[in-house]
Each structure stands twice: as structure tokens, then as C-alpha cells.
């Protein structure tokens, strides 16, 4: 006698961004799979047309009937079959409720591109060694597919490896695409209007630079203060601590031979009765050296580049002020050492040359190489070596959002042979590559660790170094959070060392950076490694990116290029020579617009501590995220309270102003 099988109903909810064109021209099917590799009947997801806007979020409810003994669901399979034209279809997540009341979450957050089936793992993070044979095979298939999608490319030999053909999941979303395009158009449009008006010649006076700020509201901003005090020594020195490039300054314990500064030269700048040697021993002397620019050729005979050295002093007001500047790496009669006691124009011009060099080193080494390109390599290695179910993938995913995409745009629009940087600086494409090459040679794993980098530069006790103070609080918060997550999934050092996926991730990153391979053998090493990755993508990038309009908006404060050679004698510079050296009107406008565009937050910015998209579904990690957010809130309050007593707010490392990732 025939008996019909007893059927049970699984309640399924699919969250998607409704795309009418995709859903009218494609059929989307869903199948449940259990741990024994048994499958339910597939069901059509988009079986009804509701009308409405072209693209908006919605949730679809489905009932799937299966045999009684089907059990827990471990995979969901999505398939897309085109009817007319193949359009991408986005799935945010899937939730499944079993007949017994169990609930399973399947984070997806990806575009279904073609007719190849996509398998989505249940959201619980798992290491490879904890998976079944069946699921191990699925993670291997996922990585094989991703390694084809995310293949290493070499844009230039001198650069870290990268990629150019972007899968949909790493492209800008609609909002980001529109905002980024509008900002670039504003830069191009304003520059075009200057050319039309004939504003491409030299400025007549420093005050004339205000003419390009007419469309910006700068009242009661840091930029307004910069405009007022940019030529003062205290403002010049302050920027090495808390400006766009706060990583160049270091403690000086001995004057280098290539910079023969004597006590007689600087005694007028020191505390009365104290020698230069005594101040060196007391730790009150600092140095900034742009040796990275030595030998790098300027792009033409109409612009100039040099590699200056600047000596600074902590005075009795705890200000860091310049006391000597040499505009080359080669001392001699044609490379005088400029001093505060020199005439007004000599000293002003020497400081401009230092800040012009700082602009280039900041943009190419501090900013581009040490945040953008490093983070891109982390992202590519993550996609190539870590399946979506791996806890480290889930941990890093929010911190790589839009990074590859913004770097592709930068390689095309900013650092290409005819890009913005070549238009506003003294370098062409080859010169940019040379600076990156030298930067790569000096880049070490240890230099990427924030506390170690501060200590290596001897900056532990420098006064009013808010970049250091705030950065240490952020580092500690990230380190604590990463520690909590790692200890949830790795119960021993052996678990780290035996995780072939995490070892592959580390090896791939070092390969992409063209550095010797480093393996991780302990949980603490893994924690440090991941803290570095997250800190660079979030806090370090925020610190060196979002102050650009504040500090570069006033062109004389940080000239992007110099159009006259550096003086080889003192007393030969006047204001006319200085104005003819500074960027012309067109270059100034473009530099200002670039600084403004690169300093913008996007409308739907995701800030540090935000873990959307159901990255983690387990309660212990959700609790760790709550603790992380609480600690970040405390840091925000500390910084806000501190800033109330400062002449200039330092907000770049306030957690509520630190985006999760390098996305601009």
C-alpha cells in the first residue's frame, strides 16, 4: 500500500534590493541543502511582480516543503536563469526557520552575476579544521572561484600588486558612484572656469589666494586659523604633530653630518644659557628629513623639487618650532642653512620648500602607499584566501569596503601619467613611481604597528601630540576587540598555526606587498596582524586623509609644487620671487579642489565600530562588538572634552569621524 511522505514546512525570508529589470528578465531559484547534502525542491523566488521603483530594498517570504527528516539547513543555493537579458541580482541575506523552531541566518551580501549556482553558508563562523568533509569541499570551491575573480595584477613594477577588473561586490554602490563623480566634476569644472577667465598666471600677492576660496564656507574653521597664522613658526611646527602628515617628525639625539647645524647658528632660538648639545641630550630637539625625495627628478624644467631637512625645538611653551632648514641633502656653499634670524623672505621661503616636500611625501608615501595600497592588498588577499564563513573574513569585511574601487579610480584619475597629482605637483608618472619604490624599500611590518612606529621615532613624550594620544586609544580599542574575537574561535596557538587558510592569507598579503613571507604561530601574532590591518584601513587613513582641506586649502601653507629653483644663497629672495615660485592660479584651483574632494565623507558613511550586514551571527561576537562600540564612545567623549580646551580641535581620530575603510 502506498504511503505519502510526511512533509514539513521551512519558512524562508529573502532580503534583496528589488531590481525590476533583473527580476523581469531573469528567474531566481532557491534550494535548501542539509548537512547530508540532501536538497529540497528548488523554488522560484521572484514569482510575482509588485511594481514600484527600479531599485529598493524588500523582503520576500517563501514556504518550502521537505521530507520530515531533512534536519538542519547548512547551505542555501541560489541560481539565476536569464529569460531575455542577463542582469545582476543582489541578495542581502536569507533567514530560514525550521519546523522545530530553529532559526538559521545566511549572510550573502553579493550580486548573482551569471547562471552559475551560488552557495551561501549558514552564518556561524567556522575554521577549516572545524568543518565537515562536505562543507570543506564547498569552501575550497568558493576560494578557487574567488582566486579567478581576484587575480593579482602589476600596475607598475614599483607598486604593490593590485587588480583592475572589479567584481560587482567590490564596486561602488549607486550613492558612492554619484557622489564621487560629482566631486570630481566640481574640481574639473572650477579649474575650467579659471582657464576661461584667464586665471592661469602667477598670483600678485599672498592675499590673492583667497580668491579661490569664495565658494567655500570657512568661517570658524581650522582653515580660517591656518590662513591667519600660516607663516608663524608655531603653526609650521604644529603641523608635524597634528597636520596631514604627522609621521615624519622624530626625536633627534645627534645632528647628522649631512646637516651641519652648530650651536652658534641656533643659540638665539634656544633657552638662554643652554647649548644645542644639552638640548639634544634633554630630548628637546626634533628632526624632519625628506631623504625619500633625494635624486627624484622633477617632471620638467619649469618646476622644481628638493629633499629638505628641518630641525625643530621644543620651546618653553611646549611648542615645536623650526630652528634650522637645509633645502638639500648635500651641505655646502650652495646649500645654506636657513635660520629664524635670517631676513623675513628667506625664512618664509625655506619653510615653504619644506611644506612643498611634505605635500608630496604625504600624498605618495604616507597616504597612498601606507594606507590605500596596503589596504588594497589586504582586501585582495582576504578574498583570495578566506572563505566567507571564516571568522577573519567576517572581521575584515567592513574594513575593506570600496578600497579596491577607490584605488582603481586613483590609478586612473590621480596618479596616472596625466592624472591630477602630475598636474599639481613637480612629478610625472615616473617620478611618482620612484617615490613609491623608495617608500616600498623602507616599509617594514614593524613600521605598520602604531605603538612601535611611535616608539621608533622617539615620539612617546612629545607634548601636544594628539595624533599619538588619540591613535593609542584607538589602537588599544581595536586590539581589545580583535583579541576577543580571535579567542572565541582559536582556543590555542596551535589552532592559529594549523589554520592553512589564515596562513595563506598572510602569505598572499606579503606576496602582494613584494615582501618576504611571514607566518603566524600564535594567537597574539594573529591579533597584532589583524589590528594592524584594521587600524591602517580606518584610523590611520582618517588621520592622514580628512585634514587635507584644513591644511592644504591655503596654498601658501603647503604648495603642491614650486616653479622657481631653491635659493643657493641667502638674501636673494623677495616677495616677487616667492609669488612666482608658488603654484599659479590654475594649479592652485586644482590643488584646492582635490584637497576638498578627498576630504569629504560620503552620505552613507560607515564609521568605526559599525558591523552591518550580519557579518557575525553568534552572540559572543555580538557582545564583543557592543563592548567595542562602548569603548569607542568613551574615546570619543575623552577627545571631545580635551578639544574644548584647545585652540585648534584635533578631531581626525575621534571614532565618530573615522570611516571603517579606505573609501576616498
DRENVEXDO-278795 format. One line per field, with one value per residue (C-alpha): residue in one letter; x negated, y negated, z negated. Coordinates in steps of 0.001 Angstrom, whole numbers, plus 500000, padded with zeros to 6 digits. Layout:
N
code <- A	...;
x <- X	...;
y <- Y	...;
z <- Z	...;
***
This chain:
664
code <- X	X	X	X	X	X	X	X	X	X	X	X	X	X	X	X	X	X	X	X	X	X	X	X	X	X	X	X	X	X	X	X	X	X	X	X	X	X	X	X	X	X	X	X	X	X	X	X	X	X	X	X	X	X	X	X	X	X	X	X	X	X	X	X	X	X	X	X	X	X	X	X	X	X	X	X	X	X	X	X	X	X	X	X	X	X	X	X	X	X	X	X	X	X	X	X	X	X	X	X	X	X	X	X	X	X	X	X	X	X	X	X	X	X	X	X	X	X	X	X	X	X	X	X	X	X	X	X	X	X	X	X	X	X	X	X	X	X	X	X	X	X	X	X	X	X	X	X	X	X	X	X	X	X	X	X	X	X	X	X	X	X	X	X	X	X	X	X	X	X	X	X	X	X	X	X	X	X	X	X	X	X	X	X	X	X	X	X	X	X	X	X	X	X	X	X	X	X	X	X	X	X	X	X	X	X	X	X	X	X	X	X	X	X	X	X	X	X	X	X	X	X	X	X	X	X	X	X	X	X	X	X	X	X	X	X	X	X	X	X	X	X	X	X	X	X	X	X	X	X	X	X	X	X	X	X	X	X	X	X	X	X	X	X	X	X	X	X	X	X	X	X	X	X	X	X	X	X	X	X	X	X	X	X	X	X	X	X	X	X	X	X	X	X	X	X	X	X	X	X	X	X	X	X	X	X	X	X	X	X	X	X	X	X	X	X	X	X	X	X	X	X	X	X	X	X	X	X	X	X	X	X	X	X	X	X	X	X	X	X	X	X	X	X	X	X	X	X	X	X	X	X	X	X	X	X	X	X	X	X	X	X	X	X	X	X	X	X	X	X	X	X	X	X	X	X	X	X	X	X	X	X	X	X	X	X	X	X	X	X	X	X	X	X	X	X	X	X	X	X	X	X	X	X	X	X	X	X	X	X	X	X	X	X	X	X	X	X	X	X	X	X	X	X	X	X	X	X	X	X	X	X	X	X	X	X	X	X	X	X	X	X	X	X	X	X	X	X	X	X	X	X	X	X	X	X	X	X	X	X	X	X	X	X	X	X	X	X	X	X	X	X	X	X	X	X	X	X	X	X	X	X	X	X	X	X	X	X	X	X	X	X	X	X	X	X	X	X	X	X	X	X	X	X	X	X	X	X	X	X	X	X	X	X	X	X	X	X	X	X	X	X	X	X	X	X	X	X	X	X	X	X	X	X	X	X	X	X	X	X	X	X	X	X	X	X	X	X	X	X	X	X	X	X	X	X	X	X	X	X	X	X	X	X	X	X	X	X	X	X	X	X	X	X	X	X	X	X	X	X	X	X	X	X	X	X	X	X	X	X	X	X	X	X	X	X	X	X	X	X	X	X	X	X	X	X	X	X	X	X	X	X	X	X	X	X	X	X	X	X	X	X	X	X	X	X	X	X	X	X	X	X	X	X	X	X	X	X	X	X	X	X	X	X	X	X	X	X	X	X	X	X	X	X	X	X	X	X	X	X	X	X	X	X;
x <- 500000	498565	497987	497240	494176	494775	493787	492529	492541	489472	490205	487773	487236	485052	483846	482928	482629	485528	484357	487345	485309	483336	486454	488425	485647	484293	485679	484166	484368	483612	482763	482124	479327	478730	475542	476018	476022	479734	481627	485149	487051	485975	488474	488851	488054	489237	492559	494583	494245	495176	494341	492776	489340	486493	484315	485404	484976	487627	488113	489681	491353	491382	492561	490502	491861	489374	489381	489703	486118	484467	482929	480844	480029	476327	476375	478709	478222	479216	479493	480308	481637	481948	485113	484196	481083	478705	478885	477205	479423	478468	479180	478548	479351	481609	483280	484641	486940	487181	490359	488849	488458	484714	483630	480648	479167	477358	475491	474980	474372	473381	474510	475634	473986	474407	476124	473540	475076	474048	473837	474370	473098	475025	473751	471891	468185	466096	462437	461451	460486	463985	465853	467234	465800	468820	468543	464750	465222	467615	465126	462422	464723	465504	461821	460997	463706	462563	458930	460011	462108	459415	456251	453102	452043	448961	449994	446371	443331	442584	446055	447629	449708	453308	456253	458272	461287	463734	466366	469714	469318	466324	467601	469008	472703	475044	474696	470917	470698	472837	471111	467609	468453	469995	466956	464554	466686	466615	462818	462609	465359	463824	460428	462026	463706	460361	458820	461799	461340	457644	456714	453703	450901	448993	450669	449663	449835	450371	453754	454959	455152	458407	459998	460286	461985	465072	467354	466353	467668	464525	465741	464851	462942	459389	458624	459504	456914	454356	454896	454253	451158	449672	446390	445768	443245	445584	448146	445445	444221	447692	448467	445706	447552	451196	451440	451891	448523	447861	445494	442328	441131	438727	436579	433071	430293	427402	427102	426403	423214	425228	426923	424074	426074	423972	424851	423779	426348	429334	428451	430870	433729	432729	433289	430723	427610	428301	426245	427544	425800	427537	430915	430191	429413	432532	434700	435890	434659	436621	435891	437844	435862	437216	434401	437015	437025	433255	432447	436086	436217	438758	441152	439873	437521	440446	440972	438557	438181	435737	435208	435002	434108	435644	434522	437174	437091	439483	439561	440608	444265	444113	444390	442439	440843	438332	434798	432842	433641	431393	433021	430971	429277	425849	424350	422078	421855	424797	426962	427087	428764	431665	432455	435249	432739	432473	434497	438280	438422	435537	437083	440615	439408	437361	440426	442494	439961	440216	444009	443936	441764	444065	447070	445507	444260	447620	449635	447468	445854	447833	451253	451192	448690	449116	452909	454522	452226	451552	455284	455968	453505	455202	458561	457411	455639	458774	460995	458455	457636	460509	463979	466933	467526	464053	464166	461302	463137	466156	463946	462175	465053	466332	462780	462189	465411	464789	460978	460145	462653	461247	457717	458723	460167	456985	454729	456814	457520	454850	451502	451570	449234	451811	453521	454238	451052	448884	450818	450450	447041	443471	443609	444623	445659	442065	441293	444340	443259	439752	441114	443320	440323	438197	441138	441516	437847	438252	441631	441413	444016	442883	443355	447036	447603	448719	447154	443876	443750	444260	441521	439125	439393	438821	442157	443561	443270	443552	446003	449367	449019	452728	452241	450224	452552	455764	454139	453013	456560	457945	455202	455967	459719	459183	456636	459059	461858	459703	458407	461954	462911	459751	460088	463675	462588	458988	458600	454813	451731	451681	455102	453613	450530	452553	455119	453946	456437	455147	451562	452457	453959	450787	448563	450686	450522	446740	446602	448817	446580	443489	442120	440589	443216	444183	446053	448191	447587	449532	452854	451080	449294	452617	454218	451424	451608	455360	455133	452621	454926	457979	456073	454489	457794	459713	457776	454506	456278	458604	455634	453800	456759	459547	457427	456377	458773	457911	454168	453878	456786	454477	451990	449027	449113	448411	447518	448091	445257	442548	441897	438569	435394	434464	432115	428415	427576	429256	430610	431610	435339	438063	441855	441997	439727	441849	445089	443507	442457	445826	448427	450144	453864	454936	452729	453865	457513	456983	454960	457644	460433	458560	457976	461656	462886	460587	461723	465437	467363	469965	473675	473986	470553	469981	467838	465527	467401	470215	470676	473719	474706	474964	471224	471388	474463	473089	473970	470420	469154	472203	471352	467732	468981	471120	468098	466005	468588	468800	465033	465041	467791	465627	462706	464965	466011	462408	461371	464382	463636	459938	460713	462802	459578	457581	457058	457367	459617	457974	460852	459330	459045	462336	464072	467283	465238	463230	464719	464406	462374	460251	463074	461960;
y <- 500000	496550	494072	490435	488972	486698	483198	480341	476658	474410	470683	468701	464937	463465	459876	458264	454925	455078	454563	454718	455129	458041	459710	459310	460758	463473	466281	466573	470026	471054	474521	475647	478151	480063	481495	484793	482942	483557	480863	479544	478844	475534	472704	469608	466520	463700	465254	462078	458563	455899	452833	449717	448167	449604	450352	450609	452992	455619	458964	461973	464728	468318	471693	474741	478201	481027	484532	484818	485994	483176	481645	478504	476389	475682	474250	472270	472493	469573	469922	467362	468236	465480	465204	462302	460448	461340	458718	458878	459630	458708	460852	459299	462225	465261	466436	469953	471153	474943	476834	477323	473555	473254	470130	470021	466905	466920	463625	463169	459521	460360	459985	463030	462342	465312	468670	470430	471583	469645	471497	469468	470814	470628	467565	469229	468540	471691	472528	475063	477639	477474	478204	481461	483038	481923	478275	478287	479071	476112	473682	474945	474417	470896	469996	471458	469281	466179	466640	466403	463313	461625	462271	460277	457613	455400	451866	450726	452725	450340	450630	453295	455723	454763	455561	453635	455743	455385	457982	456334	456951	454591	451848	448547	448586	446131	443420	443602	443544	440413	438513	439396	438300	435014	434151	434842	432796	429893	429967	430124	427539	424943	425351	424967	421724	420312	421106	419464	416341	416299	417088	419227	416820	416168	414551	410993	411267	413929	412422	413143	416869	416052	415614	419375	419923	417902	420951	422478	421539	421366	419140	420531	423444	424658	423434	419894	420146	421550	418586	416176	417811	419971	418011	418218	420728	422291	423105	424555	426839	427818	429433	432012	433221	432917	431953	434141	435837	436474	439395	437651	435965	437867	437213	436056	437193	436348	433839	435789	434980	434045	431269	429374	427197	425621	424104	420673	420882	421674	420285	417406	419927	421946	421348	418826	420417	423891	425379	427257	430406	430106	429709	432765	434810	433473	434710	431273	431399	433000	433506	433985	435414	435790	438030	440113	437347	437349	437813	437898	435766	433011	433525	430599	427627	425405	426962	427890	430477	430863	433009	430644	431287	429341	429117	428302	427347	427789	424313	423182	423034	426713	425637	427433	424694	424757	423557	424588	425650	427008	427364	430347	433495	432130	429432	426806	423250	423712	425254	422730	423468	421066	419753	417797	414946	414608	411999	412495	413698	416169	417844	417828	419329	422041	423126	423185	425535	427886	427911	428458	431542	432620	432363	434793	437274	437169	437825	440592	442363	441628	441564	443550	446305	446747	446684	447101	449629	451633	451934	452983	455857	456888	456889	458908	461449	461733	462528	464944	466931	466684	468134	466039	468374	467762	465536	463365	462752	461612	459447	457696	457368	453974	452618	453217	451633	449771	449904	451663	449472	446185	447305	448188	444670	443188	445015	443653	440091	439160	440914	441789	440062	437310	437575	434812	435357	434887	431713	430079	431352	431384	435070	437045	440701	441927	439586	440798	444398	443585	442186	445271	447517	445823	445942	449673	450207	448556	450124	452856	454868	453258	449747	450544	451235	447901	448182	449498	446731	444043	445534	445964	442233	441405	439576	441175	437978	435173	432545	431837	434802	435547	437876	440122	439766	440459	443075	445084	445096	446282	448899	450277	450410	452268	454593	455432	456145	458278	460188	461004	462246	464304	466003	467001	469033	470037	471982	472307	471113	474441	473627	470500	472234	475116	472844	473178	470536	467832	468775	468499	465064	463825	465308	463732	460299	460423	461611	458708	456276	457940	458617	461798	464226	464107	466940	466578	469074	467679	466058	462869	462651	463036	460396	457930	458669	458054	454977	453516	454233	452650	449682	448773	449023	446968	444760	444242	443362	440968	439265	438593	438003	435924	432919	432152	429277	427838	427741	427676	425309	422352	422867	420879	423140	426294	425511	428571	427521	424851	423019	421390	423161	423200	420337	421148	418009	416020	412547	413220	413794	411165	411361	411192	414238	416117	415407	416512	419743	420675	422603	420465	419759	422831	425194	423635	424081	427726	428425	426809	428734	432013	431410	430588	433651	436040	434686	435435	438043	439871	439686	443273	443460	446414	445421	447456	449948	450378	454037	454105	456855	459583	460296	462242	464120	465608	463935	463889	461830	459565	458893	458169	455649	453930	453690	452308	449628	448694	448295	446175	443982	443408	442396	440001	438341	438053	436371	434049	432969	432456	430394	427926	426607	426420	423524	425990	429035	432317	434486	436688	439635	439172	442552	440909	439396	442492	444418	448186	448413	446622	445439	441976;
z <- 500000	500955	498112	498949	497236	494272	495289	493110	493930	493720	493513	495666	495915	498659	498314	501612	503304	505730	509275	511600	514782	513309	511930	515177	517337	515013	512903	509405	507784	504192	502804	499210	498523	495288	493771	495658	498977	499400	501269	501151	504320	505734	505584	507717	505610	507849	508861	508526	509854	507320	509363	507867	508079	510051	507028	503383	500516	499851	498115	499832	497780	499040	497769	498742	498024	497415	496005	492244	491613	493601	490417	490133	493173	493753	497274	499469	503218	505448	509203	511848	515295	517835	519871	522115	520945	518115	515341	511940	508931	505363	502293	498886	496599	496175	492966	492514	489713	489345	488370	484880	484442	485037	486900	489259	490847	494186	494802	498532	499492	503020	506611	508539	511875	514172	514318	512187	508835	505721	502399	499217	495906	492655	490769	487921	488438	488734	489152	491785	489165	487666	490905	492289	495417	497435	496294	496636	500312	500652	499091	501466	504445	503201	502961	506360	507882	505994	506966	510591	509840	507760	509727	508964	511455	511543	512472	512276	511242	508366	506801	504596	506623	507333	509613	512174	513246	510378	509464	508574	504836	504585	506892	505641	504822	506534	503854	503804	507619	507875	505056	506249	509791	508658	506529	509398	511780	509350	509307	513108	513588	511282	512933	516350	515322	514192	517572	519301	517158	517870	514263	515157	514389	511176	508214	507378	503595	500934	500041	503598	502801	501010	504440	504970	501604	502486	502867	499537	496107	493993	491167	487722	489265	488796	492308	491223	488433	490861	493176	490320	488803	491569	491679	487927	486647	484081	486800	489040	486252	485036	488392	487983	484892	485849	489507	492590	492250	488531	489133	490371	487183	484931	481878	482785	480412	482744	485587	488816	490729	493808	491809	490080	487703	484933	481582	482821	485617	483405	479976	480469	480709	477616	473945	472708	471281	472694	475527	478539	477289	473926	475618	477754	474657	472913	475793	476854	480452	483308	486987	490220	493122	496670	497862	499712	502368	502870	506538	507649	510822	511350	514235	516311	516273	515244	511808	509040	506328	503481	500378	497388	493747	490896	487259	484654	480986	478081	476557	473083	474197	475227	478844	481565	483691	486574	485830	488960	492532	495279	498681	499887	498645	499628	497396	498909	500130	502500	499811	496974	493659	493210	489729	487990	487647	491447	493254	493419	497024	496792	493742	495179	498451	496719	494744	497955	499526	496552	496731	500502	499999	497173	499505	501975	499367	497604	500743	502175	499219	496051	497699	500956	500181	496434	496295	499742	501374	498219	497527	501106	500772	497523	499327	502334	500114	497975	500953	502422	499292	496793	497454	496322	493376	491921	488795	490037	493322	491324	489115	492005	494480	493206	493285	496998	498279	501575	501154	504416	506232	504903	505778	509327	509604	508094	510536	513387	512202	509654	510194	513894	516338	516897	513501	511012	508973	512066	512873	509459	508286	509578	510556	513626	513604	513431	510546	508640	509214	507952	504680	504254	504965	502301	499896	500517	499659	496258	495450	492821	490963	487700	489123	489682	485981	484487	480989	482411	485030	482375	480214	483143	483852	480182	480008	476847	474772	477314	475998	477628	479986	480254	483222	480904	477903	479814	482011	478986	477584	480927	481278	477819	478533	481819	480210	477389	479858	482136	479101	478023	481499	482042	478652	479456	482485	481736	478490	478762	480594	482420	483905	485498	486830	488296	489997	493601	494768	492422	493272	496965	496324	494627	497328	500064	498399	498196	501801	502879	500982	502519	499051	497534	496272	492605	490891	487769	484989	482021	481246	480159	483514	485309	483077	483830	487556	487733	485506	487963	490917	489262	487798	491148	493041	490502	488064	489936	493167	491339	489669	492935	495257	493779	492817	496367	496933	493497	494174	497982	498600	498045	500862	499400	496338	498381	502001	504156	506483	506813	510074	509185	508011	504337	503398	503296	501323	498609	499261	502875	502327	502288	502318	506103	506390	503836	505715	508981	507243	505787	507849	510476	510443	512385	510402	507111	508008	508930	505773	503631	505348	504969	501253	500827	502744	500880	497503	497987	496031	498103	497297	496058	494418	492094	489127	486911	484762	487284	488245	490534	492953	490301	490597	487356	486141	482896	479614	478124	481066	480955	477308	478269	480858	478217	475898	478778	479506	475846	475643	478820	477375	474308	476525	478441	475192	473970	477231	477214	473636	474431	477523	475526	474024	477262	479613	482518	482311	483241	484485	487178	484771	482988	483545	484728	487589	488556	491507	491349	494532	497130	499354	500551;
***
